[in-house]
Amino acid sequence: MNIFTTLLRPKDKHGGIRHTKPTGVGDRWLFAATVILAGIGILMVYDSSVAIALRDFANPYYFVREQVKWLVLGFLAFGILSRIPHTIYRQFAVPMLLATLVLLLAVFIPGFGVRALGAHRWLNFGIFIVQPAELAKLTMVIYLSAWFSTKERGRLLAFVLLIGMVVGLVVIEPDLGTAVTILVTAVALYFLSGAPIMHFVMLLPVLLLGVGGLAISHPYRMRRVLTFLNPDADPLGSSYQIRQVILALGSGGLFGVGLGKSRQKYEYLPEANTDSIFAILGEETGFVGAAIVILLFLFLVWRCFKIARRVNEPFGKMLALGIGSWIGAQTLINIGSMVALLPLTGVPLPLISYGGSNLVITLGALGIVYNISKKNT
């Protein structure tokens, strides 16, 4: 058992182990933070997409209308999953993982998998399109939570092989950003399960070499790494997006240029309503608005960890920790790339960026955490 699992064990006022009694009432703070962030997302999707919606669909409300549809489905998923006992997922952890692996392979089936911008990331079910890599985030958390709920020796090699298989399938789509999110979440969950520190000493060089190798294995990834190291190298080419992001954030100043007054959204900033939406938010609301959003994400992740700390049964604890780690990792990767602390990876900002699969699955996952909180508050 490492120091983190010790700190996460519920304590009473005397420092002993606290045994909580379920009240049947979910964590209202978790729900409130989720609703506020989703509401900010709707506002920013509309604000950032007006220009491209007019250009592509002659309708300024196209993207926000689609996002509202997904938001309704997402909160429906939240409501349903918040009522299903979280322990049931442990029984279906293996079938869910196998189904996800099949879907990750299915994106390469002609006619079923959707190829766009050189990537195979989506599946066309006729009435809707799904991105299996987004589903993989949740199913991996469920599977690893079920696995790590039991004490077991010698799991490091099996863990590395499993993560290598799942991450490998996501990488070849290609979707390095999602692959890194899954990898960071899995390693965090492995560590929080009480794994020896020595395992991480052994894993660290392997992870660094693996991610570094993937980053330079493809020309466009290599260009992103070089751009990260030298943003001034190709201002009209590979470094154009990050320069526009920095320009947007810099233009925002302390309080921003005002809602709806962004200049970068008028086709200057690529992916303004998806991966780069934080830049538009920072431009319009300034440092203060951006800081509030970051604090909301920190608060949401903290609530997940606080809920986990109250749980007495291992599976629920690991599940809440895993979902909190996943949302935290994805937020960190997105915002880190927007402020040039990390290379651009194409990862959406949870609950805020435009996109159906990410929004629905994230809200569904938070519904599971809410169910866990109902049993342990």
SEFIGU-995303 format. One record per residue (C-alpha): x, z, y. Coordinates in steps of 0.5 Angstrom, whole numbers. Each point is the difference from the previous one (the first is absolute). Last residue first. Layout:
<r c1="X" c3="Z" c2="Y"/>
...
***
This chain:
<r c1="-45" c3="3" c2="20"/>
<r c1="2" c3="-2" c2="-7"/>
<r c1="-6" c3="-4" c2="-3"/>
<r c1="-2" c3="-3" c2="6"/>
<r c1="7" c3="-2" c2="2"/>
<r c1="1" c3="-4" c2="-6"/>
<r c1="-6" c3="-4" c2="2"/>
<r c1="3" c3="-1" c2="7"/>
<r c1="7" c3="-3" c2="-3"/>
<r c1="-4" c3="-5" c2="-5"/>
<r c1="-4" c3="-2" c2="7"/>
<r c1="7" c3="-1" c2="3"/>
<r c1="2" c3="-5" c2="-6"/>
<r c1="-7" c3="-4" c2="1"/>
<r c1="2" c3="0" c2="8"/>
<r c1="7" c3="-3" c2="-2"/>
<r c1="-3" c3="-5" c2="-5"/>
<r c1="-6" c3="-2" c2="5"/>
<r c1="5" c3="-1" c2="6"/>
<r c1="6" c3="-3" c2="-4"/>
<r c1="-5" c3="-5" c2="-4"/>
<r c1="-3" c3="-2" c2="6"/>
<r c1="5" c3="-2" c2="6"/>
<r c1="1" c3="1" c2="7"/>
<r c1="5" c3="6" c2="2"/>
<r c1="-3" c3="7" c2="2"/>
<r c1="-2" c3="4" c2="-7"/>
<r c1="7" c3="-1" c2="-2"/>
<r c1="5" c3="-4" c2="4"/>
<r c1="2" c3="-6" c2="-4"/>
<r c1="6" c3="-1" c2="-3"/>
<r c1="4" c3="-7" c2="2"/>
<r c1="7" c3="2" c2="-1"/>
<r c1="3" c3="0" c2="6"/>
<r c1="7" c3="4" c2="0"/>
<r c1="0" c3="7" c2="1"/>
<r c1="1" c3="4" c2="7"/>
<r c1="-2" c3="-6" c2="4"/>
<r c1="-6" c3="4" c2="3"/>
<r c1="-5" c3="-4" c2="-4"/>
<r c1="4" c3="0" c2="-6"/>
<r c1="0" c3="8" c2="0"/>
<r c1="-8" c3="-1" c2="2"/>
<r c1="-1" c3="-4" c2="-7"/>
<r c1="5" c3="4" c2="-4"/>
<r c1="-2" c3="7" c2="2"/>
<r c1="-8" c3="-2" c2="-1"/>
<r c1="1" c3="-3" c2="-7"/>
<r c1="4" c3="6" c2="-2"/>
<r c1="-5" c3="5" c2="3"/>
<r c1="-6" c3="-3" c2="-3"/>
<r c1="4" c3="0" c2="-7"/>
<r c1="3" c3="7" c2="1"/>
<r c1="-7" c3="3" c2="1"/>
<r c1="-3" c3="-4" c2="-6"/>
<r c1="5" c3="2" c2="-4"/>
<r c1="0" c3="8" c2="2"/>
<r c1="-8" c3="0" c2="-1"/>
<r c1="1" c3="-3" c2="-7"/>
<r c1="5" c3="4" c2="-2"/>
<r c1="-4" c3="7" c2="2"/>
<r c1="-6" c3="-3" c2="-3"/>
<r c1="4" c3="-1" c2="-7"/>
<r c1="4" c3="6" c2="1"/>
<r c1="-6" c3="5" c2="0"/>
<r c1="0" c3="6" c2="5"/>
<r c1="-1" c3="-4" c2="6"/>
<r c1="1" c3="3" c2="7"/>
<r c1="7" c3="-3" c2="1"/>
<r c1="-3" c3="-7" c2="-1"/>
<r c1="-6" c3="1" c2="5"/>
<r c1="6" c3="2" c2="5"/>
<r c1="4" c3="-6" c2="-2"/>
<r c1="-6" c3="-5" c2="1"/>
<r c1="-2" c3="4" c2="7"/>
<r c1="8" c3="-1" c2="2"/>
<r c1="-1" c3="-8" c2="-1"/>
<r c1="-6" c3="0" c2="4"/>
<r c1="3" c3="4" c2="6"/>
<r c1="7" c3="-5" c2="0"/>
<r c1="-5" c3="-6" c2="0"/>
<r c1="-4" c3="4" c2="6"/>
<r c1="7" c3="1" c2="3"/>
<r c1="2" c3="-7" c2="0"/>
<r c1="-6" c3="-2" c2="3"/>
<r c1="1" c3="5" c2="6"/>
<r c1="7" c3="-2" c2="1"/>
<r c1="-2" c3="-8" c2="0"/>
<r c1="-6" c3="2" c2="6"/>
<r c1="5" c3="5" c2="4"/>
<r c1="6" c3="-6" c2="-1"/>
<r c1="-4" c3="-5" c2="3"/>
<r c1="-8" c3="-1" c2="-1"/>
<r c1="0" c3="-8" c2="0"/>
<r c1="7" c3="-2" c2="-2"/>
<r c1="1" c3="6" c2="-5"/>
<r c1="-7" c3="-3" c2="-3"/>
<r c1="3" c3="-7" c2="0"/>
<r c1="6" c3="2" c2="-3"/>
<r c1="-4" c3="4" c2="-5"/>
<r c1="-4" c3="-6" c2="-2"/>
<r c1="7" c3="-4" c2="-3"/>
<r c1="-2" c3="0" c2="-7"/>
<r c1="-7" c3="-2" c2="1"/>
<r c1="-3" c3="-2" c2="6"/>
<r c1="6" c3="-2" c2="4"/>
<r c1="3" c3="-4" c2="-6"/>
<r c1="4" c3="-4" c2="5"/>
<r c1="1" c3="3" c2="7"/>
<r c1="0" c3="-6" c2="5"/>
<r c1="-7" c3="-2" c2="-2"/>
<r c1="-4" c3="3" c2="6"/>
<r c1="1" c3="7" c2="-4"/>
<r c1="6" c3="1" c2="4"/>
<r c1="-3" c3="0" c2="7"/>
<r c1="-4" c3="7" c2="-1"/>
<r c1="-6" c3="1" c2="4"/>
<r c1="-5" c3="2" c2="-4"/>
<r c1="1" c3="7" c2="0"/>
<r c1="5" c3="2" c2="6"/>
<r c1="7" c3="-2" c2="2"/>
<r c1="2" c3="6" c2="-4"/>
<r c1="1" c3="8" c2="2"/>
<r c1="7" c3="1" c2="0"/>
<r c1="3" c3="-7" c2="0"/>
<r c1="-4" c3="-5" c2="-4"/>
<r c1="5" c3="-6" c2="2"/>
<r c1="5" c3="3" c2="-4"/>
<r c1="-4" c3="0" c2="-6"/>
<r c1="-2" c3="-7" c2="1"/>
<r c1="7" c3="-2" c2="1"/>
<r c1="2" c3="3" c2="-6"/>
<r c1="-5" c3="-3" c2="-4"/>
<r c1="2" c3="-7" c2="3"/>
<r c1="7" c3="1" c2="-2"/>
<r c1="-2" c3="2" c2="-7"/>
<r c1="-4" c3="-6" c2="-1"/>
<r c1="5" c3="-5" c2="3"/>
<r c1="6" c3="2" c2="-4"/>
<r c1="0" c3="-5" c2="-5"/>
<r c1="-1" c3="-6" c2="5"/>
<r c1="0" c3="0" c2="7"/>
<r c1="4" c3="6" c2="2"/>
<r c1="5" c3="-2" c2="-6"/>
<r c1="6" c3="5" c2="0"/>
<r c1="-3" c3="5" c2="5"/>
<r c1="-3" c3="5" c2="-5"/>
<r c1="7" c3="1" c2="-3"/>
<r c1="-1" c3="5" c2="-6"/>
<r c1="-7" c3="-1" c2="-1"/>
<r c1="0" c3="-8" c2="1"/>
<r c1="6" c3="0" c2="-6"/>
<r c1="-5" c3="4" c2="-4"/>
<r c1="-6" c3="-4" c2="2"/>
<r c1="4" c3="-7" c2="-2"/>
<r c1="2" c3="3" c2="-6"/>
<r c1="-7" c3="1" c2="-2"/>
<r c1="-2" c3="-7" c2="2"/>
<r c1="6" c3="-3" c2="-4"/>
<r c1="-2" c3="4" c2="-7"/>
<r c1="5" c3="4" c2="-4"/>
<r c1="2" c3="4" c2="7"/>
<r c1="-5" c3="6" c2="0"/>
<r c1="-1" c3="0" c2="-8"/>
<r c1="7" c3="2" c2="-1"/>
<r c1="0" c3="5" c2="6"/>
<r c1="-6" c3="3" c2="-3"/>
<r c1="3" c3="0" c2="-7"/>
<r c1="7" c3="3" c2="2"/>
<r c1="-3" c3="5" c2="4"/>
<r c1="-5" c3="2" c2="-5"/>
<r c1="6" c3="0" c2="-5"/>
<r c1="4" c3="4" c2="4"/>
<r c1="-5" c3="5" c2="1"/>
<r c1="-3" c3="1" c2="-7"/>
<r c1="6" c3="4" c2="-3"/>
<r c1="0" c3="5" c2="6"/>
<r c1="-7" c3="0" c2="0"/>
<r c1="0" c3="2" c2="-8"/>
<r c1="5" c3="5" c2="2"/>
<r c1="-5" c3="4" c2="5"/>
<r c1="-4" c3="1" c2="-7"/>
<r c1="-8" c3="-2" c2="0"/>
<r c1="-5" c3="5" c2="2"/>
<r c1="-6" c3="-5" c2="1"/>
<r c1="2" c3="0" c2="7"/>
<r c1="6" c3="-5" c2="-2"/>
<r c1="-4" c3="-4" c2="-4"/>
<r c1="-5" c3="-1" c2="5"/>
<r c1="5" c3="-2" c2="6"/>
<r c1="3" c3="-5" c2="-5"/>
<r c1="-7" c3="-3" c2="-1"/>
<r c1="-2" c3="0" c2="7"/>
<r c1="7" c3="-3" c2="2"/>
<r c1="-1" c3="-6" c2="-5"/>
<r c1="-7" c3="-1" c2="1"/>
<r c1="2" c3="-1" c2="8"/>
<r c1="6" c3="-4" c2="-2"/>
<r c1="-4" c3="-5" c2="-4"/>
<r c1="-6" c3="0" c2="5"/>
<r c1="6" c3="-3" c2="5"/>
<r c1="3" c3="-4" c2="-5"/>
<r c1="-6" c3="-4" c2="-1"/>
<r c1="2" c3="-7" c2="-4"/>
<r c1="-4" c3="-1" c2="-4"/>
<r c1="7" c3="1" c2="-4"/>
<r c1="1" c3="7" c2="3"/>
<r c1="-7" c3="3" c2="-2"/>
<r c1="1" c3="-2" c2="-7"/>
<r c1="7" c3="4" c2="0"/>
<r c1="-3" c3="6" c2="4"/>
<r c1="-4" c3="1" c2="-6"/>
<r c1="5" c3="-2" c2="-6"/>
<r c1="6" c3="4" c2="4"/>
<r c1="-5" c3="6" c2="1"/>
<r c1="-1" c3="0" c2="-7"/>
<r c1="7" c3="0" c2="-2"/>
<r c1="2" c3="5" c2="4"/>
<r c1="-5" c3="5" c2="-2"/>
<r c1="2" c3="-1" c2="-7"/>
<r c1="7" c3="1" c2="1"/>
<r c1="-1" c3="6" c2="4"/>
<r c1="-5" c3="3" c2="-5"/>
<r c1="5" c3="4" c2="-4"/>
<r c1="-4" c3="7" c2="0"/>
<r c1="-7" c3="0" c2="1"/>
<r c1="-5" c3="5" c2="3"/>
<r c1="-7" c3="-2" c2="1"/>
<r c1="-3" c3="-2" c2="7"/>
<r c1="5" c3="-5" c2="1"/>
<r c1="-3" c3="-5" c2="-5"/>
<r c1="-7" c3="0" c2="3"/>
<r c1="3" c3="0" c2="7"/>
<r c1="4" c3="-6" c2="-1"/>
<r c1="-6" c3="-3" c2="-3"/>
<r c1="-5" c3="1" c2="6"/>
<r c1="6" c3="-1" c2="5"/>
<r c1="1" c3="-7" c2="-3"/>
<r c1="-7" c3="-2" c2="0"/>
<r c1="0" c3="2" c2="7"/>
<r c1="6" c3="-4" c2="2"/>
<r c1="-2" c3="-6" c2="-5"/>
<r c1="-7" c3="-1" c2="4"/>
<r c1="4" c3="-3" c2="6"/>
<r c1="4" c3="-4" c2="-5"/>
<r c1="-6" c3="-3" c2="-3"/>
<r c1="-2" c3="-3" c2="7"/>
<r c1="-8" c3="-2" c2="-1"/>
<r c1="-4" c3="-6" c2="3"/>
<r c1="-7" c3="1" c2="0"/>
<r c1="-6" c3="-4" c2="-2"/>
<r c1="3" c3="-5" c2="-5"/>
<r c1="5" c3="5" c2="-3"/>
<r c1="6" c3="-3" c2="3"/>
<r c1="6" c3="4" c2="-1"/>
<r c1="6" c3="1" c2="5"/>
<r c1="7" c3="1" c2="1"/>
<r c1="4" c3="-7" c2="-2"/>
<r c1="4" c3="-1" c2="6"/>
<r c1="2" c3="-7" c2="3"/>
<r c1="-4" c3="1" c2="6"/>
<r c1="-6" c3="1" c2="-4"/>
<r c1="-1" c3="-1" c2="-8"/>
<r c1="-7" c3="3" c2="-3"/>
<r c1="0" c3="2" c2="-7"/>
<r c1="-6" c3="-3" c2="-4"/>
<r c1="1" c3="-7" c2="1"/>
<r c1="7" c3="0" c2="-3"/>
<r c1="2" c3="6" c2="-3"/>
<r c1="6" c3="4" c2="3"/>
<r c1="-5" c3="5" c2="3"/>
<r c1="-1" c3="2" c2="-7"/>
<r c1="6" c3="3" c2="-1"/>
<r c1="-1" c3="6" c2="5"/>
<r c1="-8" c3="0" c2="-3"/>
<r c1="3" c3="1" c2="-7"/>
<r c1="5" c3="6" c2="3"/>
<r c1="-6" c3="3" c2="3"/>
<r c1="-4" c3="0" c2="-6"/>
<r c1="5" c3="3" c2="-4"/>
<r c1="1" c3="6" c2="5"/>
<r c1="-8" c3="1" c2="0"/>
<r c1="0" c3="0" c2="-7"/>
<r c1="6" c3="6" c2="0"/>
<r c1="-3" c3="4" c2="5"/>
<r c1="-7" c3="0" c2="-3"/>
<r c1="-1" c3="7" c2="-2"/>
<r c1="4" c3="3" c2="6"/>
<r c1="-5" c3="-4" c2="4"/>
<r c1="-5" c3="5" c2="-2"/>
<r c1="3" c3="6" c2="3"/>
<r c1="-2" c3="-2" c2="7"/>
<r c1="-7" c3="1" c2="-1"/>
<r c1="-4" c3="-5" c2="3"/>
<r c1="-3" c3="2" c2="6"/>
<r c1="5" c3="-2" c2="5"/>
<r c1="1" c3="-7" c2="-4"/>
<r c1="-7" c3="-2" c2="2"/>
<r c1="1" c3="2" c2="8"/>
<r c1="7" c3="-3" c2="1"/>
<r c1="-2" c3="-6" c2="-4"/>
<r c1="-6" c3="-1" c2="5"/>
<r c1="4" c3="2" c2="5"/>
<r c1="5" c3="-6" c2="-2"/>
<r c1="-6" c3="-5" c2="-1"/>
<r c1="-3" c3="2" c2="8"/>
<r c1="7" c3="-1" c2="2"/>
<r c1="1" c3="-7" c2="-4"/>
<r c1="-6" c3="-2" c2="4"/>
<r c1="2" c3="2" c2="7"/>
<r c1="7" c3="-3" c2="-2"/>
<r c1="-4" c3="-7" c2="-1"/>
<r c1="-3" c3="1" c2="7"/>
<r c1="6" c3="2" c2="3"/>
<r c1="3" c3="-6" c2="-2"/>
<r c1="-5" c3="-5" c2="2"/>
<r c1="-2" c3="3" c2="7"/>
<r c1="3" c3="-4" c2="5"/>
<r c1="-3" c3="-6" c2="-4"/>
<r c1="3" c3="-7" c2="1"/>
<r c1="3" c3="1" c2="-7"/>
<r c1="7" c3="-2" c2="0"/>
<r c1="2" c3="0" c2="8"/>
<r c1="-6" c3="5" c2="2"/>
<r c1="2" c3="5" c2="-6"/>
<r c1="7" c3="-1" c2="2"/>
<r c1="-1" c3="2" c2="7"/>
<r c1="-5" c3="6" c2="-2"/>
<r c1="4" c3="3" c2="-5"/>
<r c1="4" c3="6" c2="3"/>
<r c1="-6" c3="3" c2="3"/>
<r c1="-5" c3="-1" c2="-5"/>
<r c1="5" c3="3" c2="-5"/>
<r c1="2" c3="5" c2="4"/>
<r c1="-7" c3="3" c2="1"/>
<r c1="-1" c3="0" c2="-7"/>
<r c1="6" c3="3" c2="-2"/>
<r c1="-1" c3="6" c2="5"/>
<r c1="-6" c3="1" c2="-3"/>
<r c1="3" c3="0" c2="-7"/>
<r c1="5" c3="5" c2="3"/>
<r c1="-5" c3="5" c2="3"/>
<r c1="-4" c3="-1" c2="-7"/>
<r c1="6" c3="2" c2="-4"/>
<r c1="2" c3="6" c2="4"/>
<r c1="-7" c3="3" c2="0"/>
<r c1="-1" c3="-1" c2="-8"/>
<r c1="7" c3="4" c2="0"/>
<r c1="-2" c3="5" c2="5"/>
<r c1="-7" c3="1" c2="-4"/>
<r c1="4" c3="2" c2="-7"/>
<r c1="-6" c3="-1" c2="-5"/>
<r c1="-5" c3="6" c2="-1"/>
<r c1="-2" c3="2" c2="-7"/>
<r c1="3" c3="7" c2="1"/>
<r c1="5" c3="0" c2="-6"/>
<r c1="4" c3="6" c2="-1"/>
<r c1="7" c3="1" c2="2"/>
<r c1="5" c3="3" c2="-4"/>
<r c1="6" c3="3" c2="4"/>
<r c1="7" c3="1" c2="-3"/>
<r c1="3" c3="5" c2="4"/>
<r c1="3" c3="0" c2="7"/>
<r c1="-4" c3="6" c2="2"/>
<r c1="-5" c3="-4" c2="4"/>
<r c1="-1" c3="-4" c2="-6"/>
<r c1="4" c3="-6" c2="-2"/>
<r c1="-2" c3="-7" c2="-3"/>
<r c1="6" c3="-3" c2="-3"/>
<r c1="3" c3="-6" c2="4"/>
<r c1="6" c3="4" c2="2"/>
<r c1="2" c3="1" c2="-7"/>
<r c1="-1" c3="-8" c2="-1"/>
<r c1="4" c3="-1" c2="6"/>
<r c1="6" c3="4" c2="-2"/>
<r c1="1" c3="-3" c2="-7"/>
<r c1="-3" c3="2" c2="-7"/>
***
